[in-house]
């Protein structure tokens, strides 16, 4: 679920901080710059793990700050494919189920990856697993705030752009996993599935 990602960046330190520990200032600047942000093709950055190399610092004309190239490792949230996660249902729609992990809300289960057979209850706005048992069919509702166990089957990184920029004519507005790009502009989305035994609401098993 959590991995170490090696990255590098140029850190700008203002003159007012020159008297402080350079390592502490770089650490603070890196956390300010990356923590709780998604880096494209890397994942959701949590916090700095360590500094691998701090290069020489340079001053540029017209700017009294120092500029230092730093190589470092960051703790990143990026679950691997087929990893099983547990979260809570945020909402349901005909397209699928949105799930929150508490610190990360962009988890989506497409309707085709739910347990079968199933139906969408438009009155309750909930998905229902029509479980077949020996004594007949039972409707198992996927209520909001219920804990759900899912398997990661795909991840999507999106280069987000300003809302005023629209896709070109003919450009797809639906992702490969059926997520509407008009609705979801999250830079990083985890696509999950519960279409196998042991997955779905924790209370089911």
C-alpha positions in Angstrom: 0.0 0.0 0.0 2.8 2.4 0.9 6.1 2.5 -1.1 9.3 4.6 -1.1 9.6 6.7 -4.2 12.9 8.2 -5.1 12.6 11.7 -6.6 14.7 14.8 -7.1 13.8 18.5 -7.0 15.4 21.9 -6.8 14.6 23.6 -3.4 14.6 27.4 -3.1 15.6 28.7 0.4 15.0 32.4 1.2 17.8 34.4 2.8 15.9 34.7 6.1 16.5 31.0 6.6 20.2 30.9 5.9 21.1 30.8 9.7 19.1 27.6 10.3 20.0 24.0 9.7 20.0 23.5 5.9 18.8 19.9 6.3 15.9 20.9 8.5 14.9 23.7 6.1 15.1 21.3 3.1 13.0 18.7 4.9 10.3 21.3 5.7 10.3 22.7 2.2 9.9 19.2 0.7 7.1 18.3 3.0 5.4 21.6 2.2 5.8 21.1 -1.5 4.8 17.4 -1.8 3.0 16.1 1.3 -0.7 15.3 0.7 -0.3 16.0 -3.1 -0.4 13.6 -6.0 2.7 13.3 -8.2 1.8 12.1 -11.7 2.7 8.4 -12.2 4.1 8.3 -8.6 1.1 8.4 -6.2 -0.1 10.3 -3.2 2.8 11.7 -1.3 2.6 11.3 2.5 5.8 12.6 4.0 9.6 12.7 3.5 11.5 9.5 4.4 15.1 10.6 4.0 17.5 12.8 2.0 19.8 10.8 -0.3 21.9 13.6 -1.6 22.1 17.4 -1.2 23.9 19.1 -4.1 25.7 22.5 -4.2 23.6 25.6 -3.7 23.5 28.4 -6.3 22.5 32.0 -6.3 21.0 33.6 -9.4 21.0 37.2 -10.5 18.1 39.2 -9.1 17.2 36.5 -6.5 18.9 36.4 -3.1 17.6 32.9 -2.4 19.7 29.7 -2.7 18.7 27.0 -5.1 19.8 23.5 -4.2 19.3 20.2 -6.1 18.2 17.5 -3.8 17.6 13.8 -4.2 15.3 12.2 -1.7 12.8 9.4 -0.9 9.2 10.1 -0.1 6.6 7.7 1.5 3.9 7.4 -1.1 0.5 5.8 -1.1 0.2 3.6 -4.2 -1.3 0.2 -3.7 -0.2 -2.5 -6.1 -2.6 -4.3 -8.5 -4.5 -7.1 -6.9 -3.9 -5.7 -3.4 -7.0 -5.9 -1.1 -8.1 -2.7 0.6 -10.8 -1.9 3.1 -12.7 1.4 3.0 -16.1 2.9 3.6 -18.8 3.5 1.0 -19.2 7.2 0.2 -22.0 7.1 -2.3 -23.6 4.9 -5.0 -24.8 5.8 -8.5 -25.8 3.8 -11.6 -22.2 4.0 -12.7 -20.8 2.3 -9.6 -19.7 2.8 -6.0 -17.4 5.5 -4.6 -15.2 4.4 -1.6 -13.1 6.4 0.9 -10.1 5.0 2.7 -10.2 7.8 5.2 -7.2 9.7 4.0 -7.9 9.0 0.3 -11.3 9.4 -1.3 -10.8 8.7 -5.0 -11.6 4.9 -5.1 -14.2 3.8 -7.5 -15.9 0.4 -8.1 -17.5 0.3 -11.6 -21.0 -1.4 -11.7 -19.6 -4.2 -13.9 -17.1 -5.1 -11.1 -19.8 -5.6 -8.4 -21.1 -8.9 -7.1 -23.5 -10.7 -9.5 -26.5 -10.7 -9.8 -27.1 -7.1 -8.7 -29.5 -4.2 -9.3 -29.5 -0.5 -8.6 -32.3 0.7 -6.3 -33.2 4.2 -7.7 -35.4 5.0 -4.7 -32.7 4.3 -2.1 -29.8 5.2 -4.5 -28.0 2.1 -3.4 -26.6 -1.0 -5.1 -28.1 -4.3 -4.1 -26.5 -7.8 -4.3 -29.3 -10.3 -5.1 -27.7 -13.2 -3.2 -29.0 -16.6 -4.2 -29.4 -19.0 -1.3 -31.1 -22.3 -0.8 -34.2 -20.6 0.7 -34.5 -18.1 -2.1 -33.0 -14.7 -3.2 -32.0 -12.2 -0.6 -31.4 -8.5 -1.2 -28.1 -7.3 0.4 -27.9 -3.5 0.3 -24.6 -1.6 0.0 -25.4 1.1 2.5 -23.4 4.3 2.7 -20.7 4.3 5.5 -20.6 0.5 5.5 -17.1 -1.0 5.4 -16.3 -2.7 2.1 -13.4 -4.9 1.1 -12.2 -4.5 -2.5 -9.4 -5.7 -4.8 -7.4 -3.1 -6.8 -7.6 -3.9 -10.5 -6.5 -0.7 -12.1 -5.2 2.8 -11.4 -5.6 6.0 -13.4 -3.4 9.1 -13.4 -4.9 12.2 -15.0 -3.1 15.4 -16.0 -5.6 17.8 -14.6 -6.3 21.0 -16.4 -8.2 24.1 -15.6 -12.0 23.7 -15.7 -12.2 26.3 -18.5 -10.2 24.0 -20.8 -12.6 21.6 -22.5 -11.7 18.3 -24.3 -11.3 18.7 -28.1 -14.2 17.7 -30.3 -14.2 13.9 -30.7 -12.0 13.4 -27.6 -13.3 10.7 -25.2 -15.0 12.0 -22.0 -15.1 8.6 -20.5 -12.1 6.8 -19.1 -11.2 3.2 -20.0 -12.8 2.0 -16.7 -16.1 3.8 -17.4 -15.4 6.8 -15.1 -16.8 10.0 -16.5 -14.1 12.5 -17.0 -16.7 15.3 -16.8 -17.4 14.2 -13.2 -14.1 13.0 -12.0 -11.1 15.2 -12.3 -9.0 13.6 -9.6 -5.3 13.3 -10.5 -5.2 9.8 -9.2 -8.0 7.2 -9.0 -7.9 3.7 -7.8 -10.3 1.3 -9.6 -11.5 -1.7 -7.6 -13.6 -4.8 -7.9 -15.7 -6.9 -5.4 -16.8 -9.5 -7.9 -15.4 -12.5 -6.1 -16.0 -14.4 -2.9 -14.7 -12.7 0.3 -15.0 -9.2 -1.2 -17.8 -6.7 -0.7 -19.3 -5.5 2.5 -17.3 -6.8 5.5 -20.6 -7.8 7.2 -21.4 -10.2 4.3 -18.6 -12.5 5.3 
